[in-house]
Amino acid sequence: MKMTQKERILRHLVDYGHITSWESFVEYGITRLSAIIYNLKHIDGYEFEEEWQTRTNRYGEKTSFKKYILKTREA
């Protein structure tokens, strides 16, 4: 059975603990990471920490994006 985008992102979060929009695009072709994170938070009850990351783009300009970090669920 084919995995949904949400399932792919959740699997990545469980395996690696965090994800950025760049990783979701490069690894899975998913362009709307923030929408998936929103659903994981508000529908599925997952909790996240968010960190702003800053990098230099190909034009030498600073650009910022979020890194979503999955909080460990209590058993």
N, C-alpha and C positions, 0 to 999 in steps of 0.2 A: 504494500500500500504506500502511496506517495505521501511524504511528510508535508505538512503545511509550513508556511513561513514562520509562524509562531513556534511550531515544534522545532524547527531548525535552530532558531535563535535561542530557545530555551535549552536545547541540547548543548549549544556552544557555551552558554552561560554556566551550565552545570559542569561541563568539561574544563573550562578555562577561567571561570569566575567573573569575567568582564567582557565587554564588547564596545566597539565604536562604530559609528556609521560607515567609516571607511572599511573596516573589517567585514561588516555585514554586506556591503556592496561587492567587495573583491571576492570574498569566500562564497557567498550565496546568491549574489545578484539581487539582493534586497535593498531597495532604495528608501523605504519608509520605516526605518528602525524605530523612530520616536513613536509612531503609531502602535507598533508591536509592543514596545515597552509600556506605553499607556495601558493597553489591554491587559498585559501581564500584571500591572499594578492594580488597576481598578476593577477588573473582572475576576482575575485569578488569584489575587491577594499576595503576589510576590512583593518583596520590599527591595529597594535599590538605594545605593549611595550613588551620587553623581559627582564626577570630577571634571572640571574644564581642562582640556589639553590645548596647548598652543604649539603650532608647528609653522615652518616656513614653506610656502607653496612654491611652485616652479617659477614664479615671477619674483621671488625674493620677498614676498609680502607675508606678514604674520596672519595666520588664520586660526580660529578657535573652534573647538567641537567638544561634545560631551563624551565621556567614557562612563558607561553604565556598569556598575559593580553590583552583582547579585549578593544580597545579604543571606547568610546561612539561616535556613529555617530551623526552628527548634522542633525536636522530635516529640 
